[in-house]
């Protein structure tokens, strides 16, 4: 038996959640069975605004009207799970969520968990232009940079991840460079070489990565030179953290990338040569990690423009390593090695040493007369 349904009058379909948003609850705003010091999970279109309002409550202890720290952490965890799309982030920015988060970073009595959660929320907001503008407006970058010397490892890593998310964007990098009159770079350089239980290899790697992101422009390179970043990177290569396995590889990669960016500046490469960074870069050519070899060869390609660096590179076994890298599986590594050898071959003394170690099949490639001149070799 088939049941026929009259389709002339369509069944009215409605969205329960939409009706709840349009017709809010009209019950008592302060029922007696509700505990004022506890928060509940907020649902619906108003959930972001509700959670931000909770974060704006004063914190402390000893009063039922003040939000305890553990409930504040619970609220930030809920909000972090809500900010999964651009609409929610835009609404949070419109509610000025960055203000209570920055106050959490500055709070002396705030727990390490709350500061870590606040850094993660700010990192989520930093993916949008409006979010970065709200972060810069309240000097949250300065507050986060002060946490790079915190005793809690998780707080350091959270602050580093937030600053890295800011430095990945041009406007965020400029704001970071100019914050606190350039002292953020000094804090990053000091945190990268600090020797303390909280200064783990992961925290140092984040500091070096942020410095590498900030030194992609001339303004950032000049500011990094004033902050003695070259000296800091030299100490990083000589530290025990760089010898750790496997985290030491990431630390050396980030430090080499920062040095490569600094050496692309005219004043930067002179400063690096004066500090003696070439002997520290040459051992990286034998690394098994492709990214380490890429950054090391890139730094040498920038340094060997100077005549002093040409002789220093080829006067040891590094010239054999560079010749071997001409056949590297990574195209960019091979290109950097070729450029380095060709620039070194411009010097007469270095040219003789290179000619002895280059194979026959790579001889014409390295000593290309269109690159190194007519007087190098006779075909």
C-alpha positions as a LaTeX table, in Angstrom:
\begin{tabular}{lrrr}
\hline
Residue & $x$ (\AA) & $y$ (\AA) & $z$ (\AA) \\
\hline
Unk1 & 0.00 & 0.00 & 0.00 \\
Unk2 & 1.44 & 3.36 & $-1.03$ \\
Unk3 & 0.82 & 6.36 & 1.14 \\
Unk4 & 0.11 & 9.46 & $-0.95$ \\
Unk5 & 1.12 & 12.83 & 0.42 \\
Unk6 & $-0.52$ & 15.99 & $-0.77$ \\
Unk7 & 2.28 & 18.14 & $-2.17$ \\
Unk8 & 0.07 & 21.10 & $-3.00$ \\
Unk9 & 0.78 & 22.66 & 0.37 \\
Unk10 & 4.51 & 22.25 & 0.96 \\
Unk11 & 5.65 & 21.28 & 4.41 \\
Unk12 & 7.25 & 24.26 & 6.10 \\
Unk13 & 10.92 & 23.59 & 6.86 \\
Unk14 & 12.64 & 25.71 & 9.43 \\
Unk15 & 16.08 & 25.95 & 10.96 \\
Unk16 & 15.94 & 25.49 & 14.71 \\
Unk17 & 19.21 & 27.26 & 15.31 \\
Unk18 & 18.17 & 30.23 & 13.14 \\
Unk19 & 14.96 & 30.57 & 15.15 \\
Unk20 & 16.91 & 30.54 & 18.38 \\
Unk21 & 19.18 & 33.29 & 17.10 \\
Unk22 & 16.23 & 35.46 & 16.04 \\
Unk23 & 14.19 & 34.74 & 19.19 \\
Unk24 & 16.57 & 34.64 & 22.14 \\
Unk25 & 15.77 & 33.09 & 25.45 \\
Unk26 & 13.47 & 35.31 & 27.52 \\
Unk27 & 14.06 & 33.56 & 30.82 \\
Unk28 & 15.57 & 35.25 & 33.86 \\
Unk29 & 19.01 & 36.65 & 33.13 \\
Unk30 & 20.35 & 35.59 & 36.53 \\
Unk31 & 18.66 & 32.33 & 37.56 \\
Unk32 & 19.37 & 31.08 & 41.04 \\
Unk33 & 20.71 & 27.67 & 39.97 \\
Unk34 & 23.51 & 29.18 & 37.83 \\
Unk35 & 27.00 & 29.42 & 39.35 \\
Unk36 & 28.40 & 32.85 & 38.35 \\
Unk37 & 32.05 & 31.75 & 38.51 \\
Unk38 & 31.64 & 29.03 & 35.89 \\
Unk39 & 31.20 & 29.45 & 32.16 \\
Unk40 & 29.26 & 27.26 & 29.79 \\
Unk41 & 29.89 & 26.37 & 26.18 \\
Unk42 & 28.31 & 29.01 & 23.95 \\
Unk43 & 26.48 & 27.92 & 20.81 \\
Unk44 & 24.93 & 29.73 & 17.90 \\
Unk45 & 25.78 & 32.93 & 16.10 \\
Unk46 & 26.45 & 34.83 & 19.31 \\
Unk47 & 29.00 & 32.38 & 20.70 \\
Unk48 & 32.07 & 34.43 & 19.74 \\
Unk49 & 30.65 & 37.58 & 21.31 \\
Unk50 & 29.68 & 35.69 & 24.45 \\
Unk51 & 33.16 & 34.23 & 24.91 \\
Unk52 & 34.84 & 37.58 & 24.28 \\
Unk53 & 32.58 & 39.17 & 26.91 \\
Unk54 & 33.68 & 36.53 & 29.37 \\
Unk55 & 37.36 & 37.25 & 28.62 \\
Unk56 & 36.74 & 40.92 & 29.37 \\
Unk57 & 35.66 & 40.11 & 32.92 \\
Unk58 & 38.19 & 41.08 & 35.63 \\
Unk59 & 40.41 & 38.29 & 36.87 \\
Unk60 & 41.58 & 37.54 & 40.37 \\
Unk61 & 40.52 & 35.53 & 43.39 \\
Unk62 & 38.48 & 35.90 & 46.52 \\
Unk63 & 35.29 & 37.25 & 44.94 \\
Unk64 & 32.42 & 35.59 & 43.12 \\
Unk65 & 32.27 & 38.47 & 40.64 \\
Unk66 & 35.85 & 37.94 & 39.41 \\
Unk67 & 36.59 & 35.22 & 36.86 \\
Unk68 & 39.11 & 32.68 & 38.20 \\
Unk69 & 42.18 & 31.83 & 36.14 \\
Unk70 & 41.15 & 28.24 & 35.44 \\
Unk71 & 37.78 & 29.41 & 34.10 \\
Unk72 & 39.57 & 32.01 & 32.00 \\
Unk73 & 41.73 & 29.25 & 30.51 \\
Unk74 & 38.61 & 27.21 & 29.84 \\
Unk75 & 37.02 & 30.15 & 28.02 \\
Unk76 & 40.12 & 30.66 & 25.84 \\
Unk77 & 40.18 & 26.98 & 24.93 \\
Unk78 & 36.55 & 27.20 & 23.81 \\
Unk79 & 37.25 & 30.37 & 21.84 \\
Unk80 & 40.28 & 28.79 & 20.18 \\
Unk81 & 38.08 & 25.94 & 18.98 \\
Unk82 & 35.50 & 28.40 & 17.64 \\
Unk83 & 37.91 & 30.53 & 15.57 \\
Unk84 & 38.08 & 28.07 & 12.70 \\
Unk85 & 36.86 & 30.30 & 9.84 \\
Unk86 & 37.30 & 33.85 & 8.66 \\
Unk87 & 33.80 & 34.90 & 9.73 \\
Unk88 & 34.42 & 33.93 & 13.35 \\
Unk89 & 37.84 & 35.63 & 13.35 \\
Unk90 & 36.37 & 38.80 & 11.85 \\
Unk91 & 33.66 & 38.86 & 14.52 \\
Unk92 & 36.24 & 38.36 & 17.25 \\
Unk93 & 38.33 & 41.23 & 15.87 \\
Unk94 & 35.23 & 43.41 & 15.80 \\
Unk95 & 34.64 & 42.62 & 19.47 \\
Unk96 & 38.19 & 43.79 & 20.33 \\
Unk97 & 39.28 & 40.39 & 21.56 \\
Unk98 & 42.93 & 41.44 & 21.24 \\
Unk99 & 42.58 & 43.79 & 24.24 \\
Unk100 & 41.91 & 41.13 & 26.92 \\
Unk101 & 44.43 & 38.81 & 25.28 \\
Unk102 & 47.16 & 41.45 & 25.44 \\
Unk103 & 46.26 & 42.13 & 29.07 \\
Unk104 & 46.68 & 38.42 & 29.73 \\
Unk105 & 50.20 & 38.53 & 28.29 \\
Unk106 & 51.07 & 41.50 & 30.50 \\
Unk107 & 49.54 & 40.07 & 33.66 \\
Unk108 & 52.18 & 39.28 & 36.28 \\
Unk109 & 49.91 & 36.87 & 38.15 \\
Unk110 & 48.60 & 35.10 & 35.05 \\
Unk111 & 49.40 & 31.42 & 34.79 \\
Unk112 & 51.63 & 30.01 & 32.09 \\
Unk113 & 48.70 & 28.13 & 30.57 \\
Unk114 & 46.69 & 31.33 & 30.15 \\
Unk115 & 49.59 & 33.15 & 28.50 \\
Unk116 & 50.17 & 30.23 & 26.13 \\
Unk117 & 46.50 & 30.12 & 25.15 \\
Unk118 & 46.47 & 33.90 & 24.64 \\
Unk119 & 49.47 & 33.59 & 22.29 \\
Unk120 & 47.70 & 30.87 & 20.30 \\
Unk121 & 44.59 & 33.04 & 19.95 \\
Unk122 & 46.67 & 36.00 & 18.79 \\
Unk123 & 48.45 & 33.72 & 16.34 \\
Unk124 & 45.06 & 32.73 & 14.91 \\
Unk125 & 44.04 & 36.38 & 14.54 \\
Unk126 & 47.34 & 37.29 & 12.84 \\
Unk127 & 46.31 & 35.44 & 9.67 \\
Unk128 & 44.04 & 38.33 & 8.64 \\
Unk129 & 44.90 & 41.96 & 7.95 \\
Unk130 & 42.27 & 43.27 & 10.35 \\
Unk131 & 43.55 & 40.96 & 13.05 \\
Unk132 & 47.13 & 42.16 & 12.62 \\
Unk133 & 46.00 & 45.78 & 12.73 \\
Unk134 & 44.17 & 45.18 & 16.00 \\
Unk135 & 47.23 & 43.42 & 17.42 \\
Unk136 & 49.56 & 46.26 & 16.46 \\
Unk137 & 47.17 & 48.90 & 17.83 \\
Unk138 & 47.48 & 47.58 & 21.40 \\
Unk139 & 51.23 & 46.75 & 21.29 \\
Unk140 & 50.65 & 43.03 & 21.71 \\
Unk141 & 53.90 & 42.38 & 19.81 \\
Unk142 & 55.89 & 44.08 & 22.56 \\
Unk143 & 54.05 & 42.09 & 25.23 \\
Unk144 & 54.73 & 38.82 & 23.41 \\
Unk145 & 58.41 & 39.60 & 22.85 \\
Unk146 & 58.83 & 40.10 & 26.60 \\
Unk147 & 57.69 & 36.50 & 27.08 \\
Unk148 & 60.68 & 35.18 & 25.12 \\
Unk149 & 62.63 & 35.16 & 28.41 \\
Unk150 & 59.85 & 33.55 & 30.46 \\
Unk151 & 60.67 & 30.62 & 32.73 \\
Unk152 & 57.93 & 28.47 & 31.16 \\
Unk153 & 58.99 & 26.65 & 27.99 \\
Unk154 & 55.45 & 26.51 & 26.60 \\
Unk155 & 55.06 & 30.26 & 27.04 \\
Unk156 & 58.28 & 30.89 & 25.11 \\
Unk157 & 57.23 & 28.63 & 22.27 \\
Unk158 & 53.73 & 30.15 & 22.15 \\
Unk159 & 55.15 & 33.68 & 22.00 \\
Unk160 & 57.61 & 32.63 & 19.30 \\
Unk161 & 54.91 & 31.05 & 17.15 \\
Unk162 & 52.78 & 34.18 & 17.46 \\
Unk163 & 55.67 & 36.48 & 16.44 \\
Unk164 & 56.52 & 34.16 & 13.55 \\
Unk165 & 52.93 & 34.38 & 12.27 \\
Unk166 & 53.21 & 38.17 & 12.37 \\
Unk167 & 56.61 & 38.25 & 10.63 \\
Unk168 & 55.37 & 36.11 & 7.73 \\
Unk169 & 53.38 & 39.08 & 6.39 \\
Unk170 & 54.95 & 42.29 & 5.13 \\
Unk171 & 52.88 & 44.61 & 7.29 \\
Unk172 & 53.36 & 42.39 & 10.32 \\
Unk173 & 57.13 & 42.27 & 9.77 \\
Unk174 & 57.30 & 46.07 & 9.53 \\
Unk175 & 55.26 & 46.45 & 12.71 \\
Unk176 & 57.51 & 43.97 & 14.52 \\
Unk177 & 60.65 & 45.79 & 13.40 \\
Unk178 & 59.38 & 49.16 & 14.55 \\
Unk179 & 57.83 & 47.98 & 17.82 \\
Unk180 & 59.50 & 49.21 & 21.01 \\
Unk181 & 61.97 & 51.27 & 18.93 \\
Unk182 & 63.58 & 48.14 & 17.48 \\
Unk183 & 64.17 & 46.38 & 20.79 \\
Unk184 & 62.20 & 43.33 & 19.65 \\
Unk185 & 65.18 & 42.26 & 17.51 \\
Unk186 & 67.48 & 42.60 & 20.51 \\
Unk187 & 65.19 & 40.34 & 22.57 \\
Unk188 & 65.08 & 37.78 & 19.75 \\
Unk189 & 68.86 & 37.74 & 19.38 \\
Unk190 & 69.37 & 37.37 & 23.13 \\
Unk191 & 66.76 & 34.60 & 23.39 \\
Unk192 & 68.46 & 32.69 & 20.56 \\
Unk193 & 71.73 & 32.39 & 22.50 \\
Unk194 & 70.40 & 32.17 & 26.05 \\
Unk195 & 71.57 & 29.18 & 28.06 \\
Unk196 & 68.87 & 28.27 & 30.58 \\
Unk197 & 66.57 & 25.30 & 31.20 \\
Unk198 & 63.67 & 27.14 & 29.56 \\
Unk199 & 65.75 & 28.02 & 26.47 \\
Unk200 & 65.19 & 24.74 & 24.64 \\
Unk201 & 66.33 & 24.01 & 21.12 \\
Unk202 & 62.80 & 24.50 & 19.81 \\
Unk203 & 62.49 & 27.94 & 21.39 \\
Unk204 & 65.86 & 29.01 & 19.96 \\
Unk205 & 64.85 & 27.74 & 16.53 \\
Unk206 & 61.72 & 29.88 & 16.60 \\
Unk207 & 63.79 & 32.97 & 17.46 \\
Unk208 & 66.17 & 32.29 & 14.55 \\
Unk209 & 63.25 & 31.72 & 12.18 \\
Unk210 & 61.68 & 35.03 & 13.20 \\
Unk211 & 65.00 & 36.81 & 12.63 \\
Unk212 & 65.24 & 35.16 & 9.21 \\
Unk213 & 61.76 & 36.41 & 8.32 \\
Unk214 & 62.56 & 39.93 & 9.50 \\
Unk215 & 65.82 & 40.17 & 7.52 \\
Unk216 & 64.29 & 39.75 & 4.08 \\
Unk217 & 64.24 & 43.53 & 3.57 \\
Unk218 & 66.93 & 46.21 & 3.78 \\
Unk219 & 65.20 & 47.81 & 6.75 \\
Unk220 & 65.17 & 44.52 & 8.60 \\
Unk221 & 68.81 & 43.77 & 7.77 \\
Unk222 & 70.00 & 47.15 & 8.99 \\
Unk223 & 68.01 & 46.75 & 12.20 \\
Unk224 & 69.40 & 43.23 & 12.66 \\
Unk225 & 72.96 & 44.49 & 12.29 \\
Unk226 & 72.33 & 47.08 & 15.00 \\
Unk227 & 71.01 & 44.27 & 17.23 \\
Unk228 & 74.22 & 42.22 & 16.72 \\
Unk229 & 72.35 & 39.42 & 15.00 \\
Unk230 & 75.50 & 38.15 & 13.24 \\
Unk231 & 77.21 & 37.65 & 16.59 \\
Unk232 & 74.14 & 35.84 & 17.90 \\
Unk233 & 74.02 & 33.48 & 14.90 \\
Unk234 & 77.72 & 32.73 & 15.33 \\
Unk235 & 77.08 & 31.75 & 18.96 \\
Unk236 & 74.16 & 29.59 & 17.83 \\
Unk237 & 76.41 & 27.53 & 15.56 \\
Unk238 & 78.90 & 27.09 & 18.40 \\
Unk239 & 76.29 & 26.17 & 21.03 \\
Unk240 & 75.52 & 22.70 & 22.31 \\
Unk241 & 71.93 & 23.00 & 21.08 \\
Unk242 & 73.15 & 22.96 & 17.47 \\
Unk243 & 74.64 & 19.49 & 18.07 \\
Unk244 & 71.38 & 17.97 & 19.28 \\
Unk245 & 69.74 & 15.30 & 17.14 \\
Unk246 & 67.35 & 15.85 & 15.44 \\
Unk247 & 66.33 & 19.31 & 16.67 \\
Unk248 & 69.79 & 20.75 & 16.11 \\
Unk249 & 69.34 & 20.42 & 12.35 \\
Unk250 & 66.36 & 22.79 & 12.38 \\
Unk251 & 68.29 & 25.26 & 14.55 \\
Unk252 & 71.24 & 25.31 & 12.15 \\
Unk253 & 68.90 & 25.68 & 9.18 \\
Unk254 & 67.18 & 28.71 & 10.69 \\
Unk255 & 70.49 & 30.31 & 11.70 \\
Unk256 & 71.98 & 29.73 & 8.23 \\
Unk257 & 68.89 & 31.23 & 6.60 \\
Unk258 & 69.23 & 34.33 & 8.78 \\
Unk259 & 72.92 & 34.67 & 7.87 \\
Unk260 & 72.12 & 34.23 & 4.19 \\
Unk261 & 69.59 & 37.06 & 4.33 \\
Unk262 & 72.03 & 39.33 & 6.17 \\
Unk263 & 74.82 & 38.55 & 3.68 \\
Unk264 & 72.65 & 39.70 & 0.79 \\
Unk265 & 73.12 & 43.24 & 2.10 \\
Unk266 & 76.39 & 45.01 & 1.28 \\
Unk267 & 77.13 & 46.01 & 4.86 \\
Unk268 & 75.88 & 42.66 & 6.14 \\
Unk269 & 78.36 & 40.53 & 4.20 \\
Unk270 & 81.27 & 42.73 & 5.34 \\
Unk271 & 80.14 & 42.37 & 8.95 \\
Unk272 & 79.82 & 38.60 & 8.55 \\
Unk273 & 83.34 & 38.31 & 7.10 \\
Unk274 & 84.77 & 40.41 & 9.91 \\
Unk275 & 83.06 & 38.17 & 12.46 \\
Unk276 & 84.53 & 35.04 & 10.82 \\
Unk277 & 81.37 & 33.15 & 9.95 \\
Unk278 & 82.81 & 31.38 & 6.90 \\
Unk279 & 84.51 & 28.56 & 8.90 \\
Unk280 & 81.18 & 27.95 & 10.64 \\
Unk281 & 79.23 & 27.68 & 7.38 \\
Unk282 & 81.61 & 25.38 & 5.50 \\
Unk283 & 80.88 & 22.23 & 7.60 \\
Unk284 & 77.19 & 22.60 & 6.74 \\
Unk285 & 77.97 & 21.70 & 3.11 \\
Unk286 & 78.27 & 18.04 & 4.17 \\
Unk287 & 74.94 & 17.96 & 5.98 \\
Unk288 & 72.46 & 15.24 & 5.05 \\
Unk289 & 69.59 & 17.69 & 5.33 \\
Unk290 & 68.79 & 19.36 & 2.01 \\
Unk291 & 67.56 & 22.59 & 3.58 \\
Unk292 & 70.80 & 22.99 & 5.54 \\
Unk293 & 72.87 & 22.58 & 2.36 \\
Unk294 & 70.59 & 25.01 & 0.53 \\
Unk295 & 70.99 & 27.77 & 3.11 \\
Unk296 & 74.74 & 27.17 & 3.47 \\
Unk297 & 75.43 & 27.35 & $-0.26$ \\
Unk298 & 73.17 & 30.41 & $-0.53$ \\
Unk299 & 75.16 & 32.19 & 2.19 \\
Unk300 & 78.46 & 31.31 & 0.49 \\
Unk301 & 77.13 & 32.55 & $-2.86$ \\
Unk302 & 76.55 & 35.93 & $-1.21$ \\
Unk303 & 79.85 & 36.02 & 0.67 \\
Unk304 & 82.13 & 35.00 & $-2.21$ \\
Unk305 & 81.39 & 38.24 & $-4.00$ \\
Unk306 & 84.17 & 39.66 & $-1.81$ \\
Unk307 & 87.76 & 38.74 & $-2.70$ \\
Unk308 & 88.70 & 37.84 & 0.87 \\
Unk309 & 85.95 & 35.24 & 0.99 \\
Unk310 & 87.03 & 33.64 & $-2.32$ \\
Unk311 & 90.40 & 32.61 & $-0.94$ \\
Unk312 & 89.01 & 31.60 & 2.45 \\
Unk313 & 86.48 & 29.22 & 0.89 \\
Unk314 & 88.83 & 27.37 & $-1.49$ \\
Unk315 & 91.87 & 27.14 & 0.80 \\
Unk316 & 90.44 & 24.05 & 2.52 \\
Unk317 & 88.47 & 20.95 & 1.71 \\
Unk318 & 85.31 & 22.98 & 1.12 \\
Unk319 & 86.19 & 23.31 & $-2.57$ \\
Unk320 & 85.83 & 19.53 & $-2.95$ \\
Unk321 & 82.46 & 19.68 & $-1.19$ \\
Unk322 & 81.27 & 22.42 & $-3.54$ \\
Unk323 & 82.38 & 20.38 & $-6.56$ \\
Unk324 & 80.45 & 17.40 & $-5.23$ \\
Unk325 & 77.34 & 19.55 & $-4.74$ \\
Unk326 & 77.31 & 20.34 & $-8.45$ \\
Unk327 & 75.57 & 16.96 & $-8.80$ \\
Unk328 & 73.26 & 17.44 & $-5.84$ \\
Unk329 & 69.75 & 16.04 & $-6.20$ \\
Unk330 & 68.27 & 19.43 & $-5.29$ \\
Unk331 & 68.44 & 21.85 & $-8.20$ \\
Unk332 & 68.83 & 24.99 & $-6.10$ \\
Unk333 & 71.71 & 23.52 & $-4.10$ \\
Unk334 & 73.59 & 22.67 & $-7.30$ \\
Unk335 & 72.97 & 26.16 & $-8.70$ \\
Unk336 & 74.23 & 27.83 & $-5.52$ \\
Unk337 & 77.36 & 25.65 & $-5.54$ \\
Unk338 & 78.01 & 26.52 & $-9.19$ \\
Unk339 & 77.64 & 30.25 & $-8.55$ \\
Unk340 & 79.98 & 30.00 & $-5.55$ \\
Unk341 & 82.67 & 28.19 & $-7.55$ \\
Unk342 & 82.40 & 30.59 & $-10.47$ \\
Unk343 & 82.73 & 33.60 & $-8.18$ \\
Unk344 & 85.74 & 32.06 & $-6.45$ \\
Unk345 & 87.32 & 31.27 & $-9.83$ \\
Unk346 & 87.46 & 34.97 & $-10.60$ \\
Unk347 & 90.45 & 35.19 & $-8.25$ \\
Unk348 & 93.70 & 33.91 & $-9.88$ \\
Unk349 & 94.94 & 32.04 & $-6.82$ \\
Unk350 & 91.57 & 30.43 & $-6.17$ \\
Unk351 & 91.19 & 29.55 & $-9.84$ \\
Unk352 & 94.19 & 27.21 & $-9.76$ \\
Unk353 & 92.89 & 25.35 & $-6.72$ \\
Unk354 & 89.44 & 24.93 & $-8.22$ \\
Unk355 & 90.80 & 23.68 & $-11.53$ \\
Unk356 & 92.56 & 20.83 & $-9.70$ \\
Unk357 & 89.43 & 19.48 & $-8.04$ \\
Unk358 & 86.81 & 19.99 & $-10.74$ \\
Unk359 & 86.03 & 16.88 & $-12.81$ \\
Unk360 & 86.34 & 16.89 & $-16.56$ \\
Unk361 & 82.62 & 16.82 & $-17.17$ \\
Unk362 & 82.12 & 19.85 & $-14.87$ \\
Unk363 & 85.17 & 21.75 & $-16.12$ \\
Unk364 & 83.38 & 23.54 & $-18.93$ \\
Unk365 & 80.40 & 24.18 & $-16.66$ \\
Unk366 & 82.41 & 25.93 & $-13.94$ \\
Unk367 & 84.90 & 27.72 & $-16.18$ \\
Unk368 & 82.33 & 29.13 & $-18.56$ \\
Unk369 & 84.07 & 32.03 & $-20.30$ \\
Unk370 & 80.78 & 33.90 & $-20.44$ \\
Unk371 & 80.77 & 33.94 & $-16.63$ \\
Unk372 & 84.36 & 33.99 & $-15.38$ \\
Unk373 & 86.08 & 35.60 & $-18.36$ \\
Unk374 & 88.30 & 34.70 & $-21.32$ \\
Unk375 & 91.53 & 34.30 & $-19.38$ \\
Unk376 & 90.37 & 31.40 & $-17.25$ \\
Unk377 & 90.83 & 28.45 & $-19.57$ \\
Unk378 & 91.56 & 27.80 & $-23.22$ \\
Unk379 & 89.19 & 25.40 & $-24.95$ \\
\hline
\end{tabular}
